[in-house]
Amino acid sequence: MLIEVRNFSRSYGTRPAVSDLDFTVRRGELFGLIGPDGAGKTTTMRTLVTLLRPDAGTLTVAGNDAVRDTRSIRSMIGYMPQRFSLYPDLSVEQNLRFFGELFSVPKTELPARLERLYRFSRLQPFARRLAGRLSGGMKQKLALSCTLIHNPVLLVLDEPTTGVDPVSRHEFWDILRELRTQGVTILVSTPYMDEARLCDRIVIMHEGRALAQGTPDELIASRPATLTSLAPSLEDVFISLIEENTRHAN
């Protein structure tokens, strides 16, 4: 396993954000944290990439502990938060070169990496355009490219397509699937069920707890057909799990 999260809990003051969370991610897997705002997805990711400390439990990446081995973990991951900080007054290529320097990419290797990133992002025609003048979808592809500049073995993407148009969302996920075929492990969070369907495995979260996990097909098969839904969808599963959790909480 590349990622192991065991009995993880984290609170902000007296408010629990994540409670007793468990999941694992295999090498080369595209794994999704699925849930609405406030589900605990961002807290889990920020703790895994060593920006927060857990209150309880352990989180490891390739056997490295998120508390004790922060430098090792940071060297092997690419993290794209919800608001990735591109420099709007720099061009596409200037942003890529800046992040290449930030991640200490050898200057002799940078041209080949830029060529590879341009090839799958299709941003080459816009290399001289200022980042601030890109469309939302193009900004996300540039942000992903900046995250990939140092060839991370693990990508951690926090709701990367929120607010992006449907066509750009589709193109972005095409890129993620291509990266997976190249052996990159991807941990992605999303509130969208169509994106959850594209993951190898998912964990459905609500109010800091894992309600279910498995492949999308396994979770769909686990829900019985009803008079109103003879063939349940992943969205049906998602809604029913949240409704059940809300009833039990009350």
C-alpha positions in Angstrom: 0.0 0.0 0.0 1.3 3.5 -0.8 -1.1 5.3 1.6 -2.4 4.0 5.0 -4.8 6.0 7.1 -5.6 4.3 10.4 -8.0 5.6 13.1 -7.4 9.2 12.1 -9.2 11.9 14.0 -8.8 15.7 13.8 -10.7 18.5 15.5 -10.7 22.3 15.2 -11.2 23.4 18.8 -14.3 21.5 20.0 -15.6 20.8 16.5 -14.6 17.3 15.1 -13.6 17.5 11.5 -12.6 13.8 11.0 -13.5 11.0 13.3 -11.8 7.5 13.3 -11.1 7.4 9.6 -9.6 4.3 8.0 -8.6 3.7 4.3 -5.7 2.5 2.2 -4.6 3.4 -1.3 -2.6 1.0 -3.5 0.3 2.0 -5.7 -1.0 3.1 -9.2 -4.6 3.5 -7.9 -6.9 6.4 -8.6 -8.7 6.7 -5.2 -11.5 9.1 -4.4 -12.6 10.9 -1.2 -16.3 11.6 -2.0 -18.5 13.9 0.0 -20.1 17.3 0.4 -18.6 20.3 1.9 -17.7 19.7 5.6 -17.2 16.0 5.1 -13.6 16.1 6.2 -11.9 15.6 2.8 -9.7 18.7 2.9 -8.7 18.1 6.5 -7.7 14.5 5.6 -5.6 15.6 2.7 -3.9 18.5 4.5 -2.9 16.1 7.3 -1.6 13.5 4.8 0.6 16.0 3.1 2.0 17.1 6.5 0.3 20.6 6.7 -1.8 19.6 9.7 -1.1 17.2 12.6 -3.5 14.5 13.6 -5.1 14.4 17.0 -5.2 10.6 16.9 -4.3 7.8 14.6 -1.6 7.5 11.9 -1.2 8.5 8.3 1.7 7.1 6.2 2.9 7.5 2.6 5.2 4.7 1.4 5.9 3.8 5.1 6.7 7.4 6.0 4.8 8.9 8.9 3.1 12.2 8.3 4.2 13.5 11.7 7.8 12.2 11.9 8.8 12.0 8.2 7.5 15.3 6.8 10.5 16.0 4.5 10.4 12.5 2.9 6.7 12.8 2.3 6.9 16.3 0.8 9.6 15.1 -1.6 7.4 12.4 -3.1 4.0 14.1 -3.5 2.4 16.7 -5.6 -0.3 18.6 -3.8 -2.9 20.7 -5.5 -5.2 22.4 -3.0 -8.6 23.9 -3.9 -7.0 27.3 -4.5 -3.7 26.6 -6.1 -1.5 29.8 -6.2 -0.5 30.4 -9.8 1.2 33.7 -10.5 -1.3 35.6 -12.8 1.3 38.1 -14.0 3.6 35.3 -15.2 3.1 33.4 -18.4 2.3 29.7 -18.6 5.9 28.8 -19.2 7.2 31.2 -16.6 4.9 29.6 -14.0 6.2 26.1 -15.0 9.8 27.2 -14.8 9.2 28.9 -11.4 7.8 25.7 -9.9 10.6 23.7 -11.5 13.1 25.9 -9.6 11.0 25.7 -6.5 11.2 21.9 -6.6 14.9 21.9 -7.5 14.4 20.3 -10.9 17.8 20.1 -12.6 18.1 22.6 -15.4 19.3 19.9 -17.8 16.1 18.0 -17.2 13.6 20.9 -17.3 13.2 21.1 -21.2 12.2 17.5 -21.4 9.7 17.8 -18.5 8.2 21.0 -20.0 7.7 19.1 -23.3 6.0 16.2 -21.6 3.7 18.5 -19.6 2.8 20.5 -22.7 2.0 17.3 -24.6 -0.6 16.0 -22.3 -2.0 19.4 -21.1 -2.1 20.8 -24.6 -1.0 24.2 -23.3 1.9 24.6 -25.7 0.0 27.1 -27.9 -0.5 29.3 -24.8 3.0 29.1 -23.4 3.4 32.9 -23.5 -0.1 33.8 -22.3 -0.3 35.3 -18.8 -1.8 32.8 -16.3 -4.3 35.4 -15.2 -5.8 35.5 -18.8 -6.4 31.7 -19.0 -9.9 30.2 -18.7 -10.8 28.3 -15.6 -10.2 24.9 -17.1 -6.8 26.0 -18.5 -5.8 27.4 -15.1 -6.5 24.0 -13.6 -4.5 22.2 -16.2 -1.6 24.6 -15.6 -1.9 24.1 -11.8 -1.7 20.3 -12.3 1.3 20.7 -14.6 3.1 22.8 -12.0 2.3 20.1 -9.4 3.8 17.4 -11.7 7.0 19.3 -12.6 9.1 17.3 -10.1 7.7 13.9 -11.1 5.9 13.0 -7.9 4.9 9.4 -7.2 1.7 10.5 -5.5 -0.7 13.2 -6.6 -3.1 14.7 -3.9 -5.8 16.8 -5.6 -8.4 18.6 -3.5 -11.6 19.1 -5.6 -9.6 20.1 -8.7 -12.6 20.6 -11.0 -14.9 22.6 -8.7 -16.3 25.5 -10.7 -14.8 24.3 -14.0 -17.0 23.9 -17.1 -18.1 20.3 -18.1 -15.8 20.1 -21.1 -12.7 21.1 -19.1 -13.7 18.7 -16.3 -13.8 15.9 -18.9 -10.4 16.9 -20.3 -8.9 17.1 -16.8 -10.1 13.6 -16.0 -8.7 12.3 -19.2 -5.3 13.6 -18.0 -5.7 11.9 -14.7 -6.5 8.6 -16.3 -3.4 8.9 -18.5 -1.2 9.7 -15.5 -2.6 6.6 -13.8 -1.5 4.4 -16.8 2.0 5.9 -16.3 2.1 4.5 -12.7 1.2 7.7 -10.8 -0.9 7.1 -7.7 -3.7 9.7 -7.4 -5.8 10.6 -4.4 -8.6 13.0 -5.4 -11.5 14.5 -3.6 -14.8 15.5 -5.3 -18.5 16.1 -4.6 -19.4 14.9 -8.1 -20.8 11.4 -8.6 -19.8 11.3 -12.2 -16.2 11.8 -11.2 -16.5 9.3 -8.4 -17.5 6.7 -11.0 -14.1 7.2 -12.7 -12.2 6.2 -9.6 -10.8 2.7 -9.0 -12.1 2.8 -5.4 -13.7 5.4 -3.2 -14.6 6.2 0.4 -17.9 8.1 0.9 -17.5 10.6 3.7 -20.1 12.7 5.7 -19.5 14.9 8.7 -16.0 13.5 9.2 -16.9 9.8 9.0 -16.5 7.1 6.4 -20.0 5.8 5.5 -18.8 3.2 3.0 -15.9 2.3 0.8 -15.1 0.0 -2.2 -15.3 0.2 -5.9 -18.2 2.2 -7.3 -19.7 -1.0 -8.7 -19.4 -2.7 -5.4 -21.2 0.1 -3.6 -24.0 0.3 -6.2 -24.4 -3.5 -5.9 -24.7 -3.3 -2.1 -27.9 -1.2 -2.3 -31.1 -3.0 -2.9 -33.4 -2.0 -5.7 -36.6 -0.1 -4.7 -39.9 0.6 -6.3 -38.6 4.1 -7.3 -35.1 3.0 -8.3 -35.0 -0.5 -9.8 -31.3 0.2 -10.9 -29.6 2.3 -8.2 -27.0 4.8 -9.3 -24.0 5.9 -7.3 -25.8 9.1 -6.6 -28.7 7.0 -5.1 -26.2 5.2 -2.9 -24.6 8.5 -1.8 -27.9 10.1 -0.9 -29.3 7.0 1.0 -26.1 6.7 3.0 -26.2 10.3 4.1 -29.9 10.0 4.9 -29.3 6.9 7.0 -26.3 8.6 8.8 -28.4 11.7 9.5 -31.3 9.6 11.0 -28.9 7.7 13.2 -27.3 10.9 14.4 -30.6 12.2 15.5 
